[in-house]
Amino acid sequence: MCKQEIMTDADWELLAKCLAGEGDTIDMLWLKMWINSNPENEKVFFKLSQIYHTPVLDEMNEDESFQKLTARLKKDELL
């Protein structure tokens, strides 16, 4: 079981910035690492991405690793 991390306001702001397509390369790297660091983060990201669809999500959806992750989450009925 992964240790649940508490997200700070700065983390939420950075997540929103990335979802809005305003993140730079380092921000997007943080986002990918954050998503992969904890299964709960995966769920949070994908639930938010369903609500707030942005161009950055189209780019991420083309990423093979995210396609596999999305398929696994859907299979496990986490989405």
N, C-alpha and C positions, 0 to 999 in steps of 0.2 A: 504494500500500500504506500502511495506517495504521501509525503508530508504536505498538508494543505498550507499554501503560502497565502498570507493576507496581502491583497493588492493595495498599494498606496494610491493616493489621489494622482500622483505623478504617473503611476503605471496606467491608470484608467485614461488619463489625458493622452498618454503616448499611444495607447490602444486606439482611442478615438481618432487621433491624428493619422495613424496608419490606415484605419478603415476609411477615412475620408480621402485617402490618396495623397496626403500632404507629407508623408514621411519620406525622409531621405534614405539612402542605402543602409546606413547604420541603424535607423529606426526599423526598417524592414527586416534586417538581420535580427534585431532584438525581438521583433514580433514572431519570427519563425522559431527562434530559440525558446521563447516564452510558450508558444503553442506546444512544442515538442517536450517541454520540461515536465508536464503534468497532464494526465488524462482529463482532469477537471478543466484545465485551461483549454484543451481541445474543444470540450463541450461548450464552454463560454464563447470561444471565438466563433464556432460554427452557428450557434444560436444567434449571436449578434450579426453574423454575416447574412443570415436569412432575413433579418429585419432591416439592416442597413446595407443594401447592395450598392457597391461602389466600383469604379473602374479597377481599383487595386485588387478587388476580389476576382475579377475576370483574369487578371494577370496571374494571381496565385492559383486559380483553378486550372490554369494551363500547366502548372508545375506538376510533374509526375508524382512526386512524393505526396503532394496534397491530394491528388486524385486517389491515391491508394488509401490515404488517411480517411478521406471522405467516404470511400466505399466501405472501409472497415467500420466506421462509426454508424453508417446506415445499416450495415449487416447486424451490428450489435444493438440496433434500435436505440442508439444514443442521439440520433437526430430526428 
